[in-house]
């Protein structure tokens, strides 16, 4: 399978959710005492940090596929939930982080022609059941260091699959998900003390896409193809009462697609 750059699709642009401004305005009107809590962070969101993993959805992964003429698009999404604190006011909020992986293929030539990754982040106030703000952003494709102390996590629903066809050619895409928790070498002890936690935790998501093309008339299968996506999520770089940590938590740092030889 060969990446065909000459047929590269125009990369979609994902813009901030425009209704967010209205939601923030409404939230401030009903919570006037909290107006000073919303300093702007990266990507235009209220700045937040000091995050811990919250209770996760039982089945956070979804995937579907559509076809237009020769072009087949598959989108794979996973949601992760954090409890964080706004930088100003220290208000505890819920942060929903969703990572989206897009794979575009040509069903006739049976090749991948484009891959994309983006994330969405929504901040909610649990006490008032209010969405404060949402934002979407493209994800970097640069490698990210995760150390060498990663351990696999068990997930209950790691698999998704669907099929589309064009005439006699059927294309099945199956996705298998693996999750690893990584602690950087400088913080293996994850020491805790009054007002701080000294621990950098990253999650590595590996999604392995298996592509199966079949001639329905002859019931013959073409050579199976594999594509992997490796995404790194910064869960936390620790937290301290004096704000002495460098990076925003609950953030998708990188997603890299690569072909896997059969």
N, C-alpha and C positions, 0 to 999 in steps of 0.2 A: 504494500500500500504506500502511495507516494503523495505527499502534500503538493497540491497543484496551485502554485501561487499565481499563475496566469489567469485563473478563473476565480480569484479571491473575491468573495462578496464584500460589499461595503459594510464595514463594521458598524453595527447599530450604536446609537448614542443614547445613553440612559440618563435622563434628567431628573432633578429633584422633584418630588411629588408636590405639585403646585398648591394643593389644598392644605399643605402643612402650615402655611402662614395663617390661614383662617383658623385652623385648629389651635395654634398657639395663642392667637388673639382671643378666642373664646375661652381658652384655659386661664389666661391672665385675668379676664373679666370676672370669672367666678372665683379666682384665687389671687386677689390683688396683693396680699401680703407676701406672695412668692415671686413677684416680678424680678427681683434682683438675683434669682437663682439661675437665670439662663444666660450665662456667658456663651459666646459662640465658639464651638470647637472646630476640628477639622471637618471638611465637607459641609460646613454650614450648620451642623447639628449643635445643640447645646453641649458644651464640653462636659464629659463624664469620665470617671476612672474608678479605681478601687473596686474591681468587679470580682464576683464569685459566681460559679455555675449555679444556676437555679435548677429546679426540678424540670427534667427534659420531657418532651413529648414522647409517647410510646412509639410512634411511627413517624419520625420527622422527615423522611425522605419521600419524594415524589418524582415522577418522570413521565413525559409523554412525547409523542412523535407526530409530526404532520408532514404532508407532502404537497408540493406544488410543481407539477410537470416533472422534471428530472430531479429537482432539489428536495431533499429530505432534511428536516430539522428536528433534532432531539434536544430537549431541555431537561436537565436534572437539577433538582433543588433540595437543599437540606436546611432546616431551621435549628438554631441553637439559642437557648435562653440564658440570660445572665441577670444577676442582681447587681446594680452599680450605684454610684453616687455622683450627682452633679458636682462639678468643681466649685461652683458658688452656691452657698446655702447648704451643701452636703445633703440634699434631698435624695432619699433612696428611690431609685427608679428601676423599672424592668427594661432591659435591652434585648430586643429580638433581632438576631443576626441571621440572615439567610444568604447562602452561597448558591449561585446559579451557574451551571456549566452548559454551554451550548455547543453542539456538534452539527455542522452542516455537511451533507454528503451528496454526491451525484449517484443516483441509483443505477444509471445506465453504465457509467464508467467504473462504478464501484470503488470510489475513492473519497477520502475526506478532503473537502475544499476550504473549510474554515472552522476555527474553534474560537470561542470567546468565554470569558468568565467575568461576572460582575456580582456585587453583593448589595443587599439592602439592609438598612439599620433603622429600626423603629424604637423610639423611646416612649415609655408609658408610665404614668403615675398610677400605681395600684390603689392608693387611698381614695382617689376620685374617679377611678376607672376611665381615665382620659388618655388619649394619644397626644403626646406633646409635640412630636415631630418625626418625620420619616425622610430618609435620604437614600439615593442609590449612587453607586460609584463603580467604575471599572477597576478590576483587580490587577495588581502588578504581575508581570511575568518574570520578574527577576528572582534568582535563587535566594532562599532565606536559610540561615543557619539554625539548626534545631539540636545540635549536640549529638551525643551517642548514647544517651540513657533513655531511649524510647521504649515504651511497653505497650502492647496491643490491648485495646479496650474491647469488651464484648458489646455488640449492638444486636437488638432483637430482630430487626427487619432490614437486612443488608442488601436485598436484591429487588430489582425492578426489571421489567421486560415488556416489550411490545413489538408489533409487526405492522408494516405497511407494504403495499405492492404497487407496481406499475405493470399492467398486463400480466404476463406470465412470470415476471421476476418479483419475488417476495424478499423483503429485507427485514430481518429481525435484529433488534439491538437489545442486548442484555447488559445490565450494570451490576457489578458486585462492589460493595463498599467495605473498606477496612479503616479503622480508626486507631491512631496511636497517640499516647500522651507522652510528651517529651519534656524533660527538665534539663535546663542548660547546666553544663559542668560547674559553673561558678556558683550554682545554688542547689546542689544536690541535697543538702541537708534541709532545705526549706524551713530554716529556723524562724521561730515566731517569738515575739516579745511584746511588751506593752506598747501598743500603738503602731506596730509594724508587722509585716510578713515579708521575709526576704526569700522570694521564690519566683522564678520565671518559668511559667508553664505554657507550653505550646501544644496545639492539637494538629496532627497531620492526618488529613483525609486523603485516602487513595481510592479513587473510583476507576475500576477496570471495565471498559466497554468492550464487549465481544460482538463483532459484526458478522452476521450470517446471511449470505445471499443464496437464494435457491431458485432453480427453474421449476415452476410448478407443473409444467407439462410433462417433463421427464423425471421429476422428483430427484433431481441431482443437486448437490450442494457445491458451490464454488469454495475455493480456499478460505478458511475462516481468518478474519482479521481482528487485531487487538489494538486498542488505544487506551492509554492511561492518563488520568488527570491527578495531579498531586497538589493539594492546597494546604497551606499553613495558616492556622488561626492563632493569634496571640490571645490566650485566655487571660493571663495576667502577668505583669512584670513586677508583682509584689505591690504592697501598698503601705503607706505610712501616714501618721496623723499630720505630719508637716508637709505632705504633698511631695516628698522627695523621691518620686519615681519618674522615669523619663518618658515612657510610652503610654499611649491610650490603650486600655484593655479592650477586650471583645472586638477585635479588628481582624479582618482577613488580610494577611500580609502578602500572600502570593498564591497564584495558581499556574501550574506549568503542565501543558499537554505534551505527550510524547508517544510515538509509535512503538509498539512492542512486536518484535519479530516472531513470526509463527514458525 
